[in-house]
Amino acid sequence: MRPWPFSFSVRLVRLADDQCLPRPRCVRPNGKAMCNNRDVAALFKKRHANVLQAIDRLECSPKFNELNFQSVEYRDGKGEARRSINMTKDGFVFLVMGFTGKDAARFKEAYITRFNEMEEQLRGSSRRFRPQKDTHDHHLQAPQRHRQGRAS
């Protein structure tokens, strides 16, 4: 198996047990890394037509769609022009999060694992570089709540 996914996010889905998932082929039209839905179909063992249908049914905003999905044509084995979609990493993740099956579950688990690792790294960084409290800006602090005891 090849490491996962794309050259711009190799560490993204390394599993906790150090397994790697296969990755789709990455292209760089206009310098932006993208993968094609035909490669995604092969990766997740789905029919190309079904992946196109899944993309068409995504309920993302028009802006997100414009930024992350690009319709392209390719020539099939008979030389006929066929529809295909290039997608960014964000488009890929948006699409794949709706997939089911073992491969999709592995991707989602690895994505969550990596997200948690990054969150832990950020927590560690914020502990080391916590800004000092400025005593002159006490008016910016949240008000303290005082509990009043009940009279018996």
PEPENOR-V871450 format. One record per residue. N is the residue number from 1. D_CENTER is the distance of its C-alpha to the mean C-alpha in Angstrom with 1 decimal. Layout:
# PEPENOR-V871450
[[N/D_CENTER] [N/D_CENTER]]
This chain:
# PEPENOR-V871450
[[1/20.5] [2/18.7] [3/16.1] [4/12.4] [5/10.4] [6/11.4] [7/13.8] [8/11.6] [9/9.4] [10/12.0] [11/11.9] [12/8.3] [13/9.5] [14/13.2] [15/14.8] [16/17.3] [17/20.2] [18/19.1] [19/18.4] [20/16.1] [21/14.5] [22/15.5] [23/13.6] [24/14.1] [25/16.4] [26/15.1] [27/17.4] [28/18.0] [29/19.9] [30/21.0] [31/19.3] [32/15.7] [33/13.7] [34/12.9] [35/13.2] [36/15.5] [37/15.5] [38/18.5] [39/16.8] [40/14.0] [41/17.1] [42/18.8] [43/16.0] [44/15.7] [45/19.5] [46/19.5] [47/21.9] [48/20.9] [49/22.5] [50/20.6] [51/17.2] [52/18.8] [53/20.0] [54/16.6] [55/15.3] [56/18.6] [57/18.3] [58/14.9] [59/16.0] [60/14.0] [61/16.3] [62/18.3] [63/17.0] [64/13.2] [65/14.6] [66/16.8] [67/14.3] [68/11.7] [69/14.1] [70/17.4] [71/20.2] [72/22.1] [73/25.1] [74/26.0] [75/29.3] [76/29.6] [77/32.3] [78/35.0] [79/34.1] [80/33.0] [81/30.2] [82/27.2] [83/24.1] [84/20.7] [85/17.3] [86/15.4] [87/11.8] [88/9.6] [89/6.3] [90/5.2] [91/7.8] [92/7.0] [93/4.0] [94/6.6] [95/9.2] [96/8.7] [97/8.3] [98/11.8] [99/13.2] [100/15.8] [101/17.7] [102/17.7] [103/15.2] [104/12.5] [105/13.7] [106/13.5] [107/9.9] [108/9.2] [109/11.8] [110/10.6] [111/7.2] [112/9.6] [113/12.1] [114/10.4] [115/9.5] [116/13.2] [117/14.5] [118/13.2] [119/14.7] [120/17.9] [121/18.1] [122/18.1] [123/20.6] [124/22.8] [125/22.7] [126/23.7] [127/26.6] [128/27.9] [129/27.8] [130/28.7] [131/30.8] [132/34.4] [133/35.6] [134/38.0] [135/41.0] [136/42.0] [137/39.1] [138/39.9] [139/39.8] [140/36.0] [141/35.6] [142/35.0] [143/38.4] [144/39.5] [145/40.5] [146/43.8] [147/44.8] [148/48.3] [149/50.3] [150/52.2] [151/56.0] [152/57.4]]
